[in-house]
């Protein structure tokens, strides 16, 4: 079942992904049938940025978790916190 990121409440303030966020980003992208390049284009970031997120070398900035969730059609809370 595809879940909507639009109705998903997100925590306020500075957002930092829970451990494993990089795996969830990759899983969401693959489940959405998107390449790293396609996800990057949809988010307006460079493909290297997506690669760094998926390897845990960097963390998406505030609000980008919600954008990733919308593009990949998963709940933002799952993407961010694994819940």
C-alpha positions in Angstrom: 0.0 0.0 0.0 1.4 3.4 -0.9 1.2 5.9 1.9 0.8 9.7 1.5 3.5 12.0 2.8 1.1 14.9 2.7 -0.9 13.8 5.7 2.1 12.6 7.7 2.9 14.9 10.7 6.5 15.8 11.0 8.4 16.9 14.1 9.0 20.6 14.4 12.5 22.2 14.5 15.8 20.8 13.3 15.4 17.4 11.6 18.1 14.7 11.7 17.4 11.3 10.4 17.4 8.3 12.8 20.1 5.7 12.2 19.3 3.8 9.0 17.8 6.7 7.2 20.2 6.1 4.3 18.9 2.6 3.8 15.3 3.9 3.9 16.0 6.6 1.3 17.5 3.9 -1.0 14.7 1.5 -0.4 12.0 4.2 -1.0 13.8 5.2 -4.2 14.0 1.7 -5.5 10.4 0.9 -4.6 9.4 4.0 -6.5 11.3 2.7 -9.5 13.6 5.7 -9.7 17.3 5.9 -10.4 19.5 8.1 -8.2 19.6 10.6 -11.1 15.8 10.7 -11.5 15.3 11.3 -7.7 18.0 14.0 -7.8 16.2 15.7 -10.8 12.8 15.5 -9.0 14.3 17.1 -5.9 16.4 19.7 -7.7 19.7 18.4 -6.3 22.8 16.9 -7.8 23.0 13.1 -8.2 26.1 13.1 -5.9 23.9 14.5 -3.2 21.6 11.5 -3.4 24.6 9.2 -3.4 25.9 10.8 -0.3 22.5 10.4 1.4 22.3 6.8 0.5 25.8 6.0 1.8 25.3 8.0 5.0 28.1 10.5 4.1 25.6 13.4 4.5 22.1 13.9 5.8 19.3 15.6 3.9 18.7 19.2 5.0 15.6 20.2 6.9 12.5 19.7 4.7 14.2 17.4 2.2 13.0 14.3 4.0 9.4 15.5 3.3 10.3 16.2 -0.4 11.9 12.7 -0.7 8.8 11.2 0.9 6.5 13.0 -1.5 8.5 12.0 -4.6 8.8 8.3 -3.5 5.3 8.2 -2.0 6.2 7.0 1.5 5.4 8.4 4.9 7.9 11.1 5.9 8.0 9.7 9.5 9.1 6.3 8.2 11.7 7.8 6.0 13.1 10.0 8.8 12.6 7.9 11.9 11.8 4.3 10.6 8.3 4.5 12.2 
